């Protein structure tokens, strides 16, 4: 969602882009949105292969701290480096 300046829907102040850090065993990841309900996987924890996957973009209001996330851009599953 790189279409100009974002304004907070609660207080109308500027929102700045950032990301939410996912802590995983042995590393850190950038989160992804996966379509559907989570299904258990013996080897991977949650099944994600073959499902719609989108990167998560998060913005934070500079005044009130509200976080708002969007999943617009299609993406692959995160690799070993979390991207």
N, C-alpha and C positions, 0 to 999 in steps of 0.2 A: 504494500500500500504506500507507494512512494509518490503520492499525488499532492504535494504541497504541505503546508503547515497544518497540523492537527490541533483542534481545540477540544478541551475537556467538556464533555456533555454535562458535568455537574457544576463547574464554576467558570467555564469559558476561558480558562488560562491555557497557555501553550502546553502541548504534550510532546515529549522527546522520545525518540526511538531507542530501544535497548533490547535486551533479551533475558529470558529466565534460564538460569543455568540448572541443568538436570545433573544431579550427582549419581553416578553409577559405580558399580564395583570396578575398581581399577581405573577410573577416569571420570571425565565430565562430558556431557552431551548437550547439543542444542536440541530443544524439543521439536517434535513433529506431531501433526494432527493426523490420525488414522481413521478412516471411515468405518463405522459399525461399532458394535460392542466388543470389548476385549474378550479374547478367547485364550485360555491357558495353553502354553506350549511347554513340553517337558524340557527341551534344550534351550529355548530362548526366553522363557518367562511368559511372553505374550506373542501370539501369532500376528504377524504383520505382512508377511510376504504375499504379494499379489493384490493387496488392498490399496485403495486410493490413499495417497500420502501427500501432505502439504507442509511446507515450512511454516513456523509460527512466528509472526512479527508482533512484538509487544511495545506499547507506548505507555509512558508514565507522566502524569500531570505534575508540572513543576510546583504547583501550589498545594493541592490537596492529596497528591500521591496516588490517585486512582490509576489502576492498571487496566488497559484494554488490549486484548489480543485479537489478531486476525490470522486466518489461514487461507490466503488467497493464492499464493504461488505453488504450483505443483512441484514436488521434490521427490527424490528417491529416499529410501531408508538411510539413516545415518550410518556412515562407515566407521572405521576404527577411530578416526579423529573427531567424531561427533557431528560431522557436516553432511 
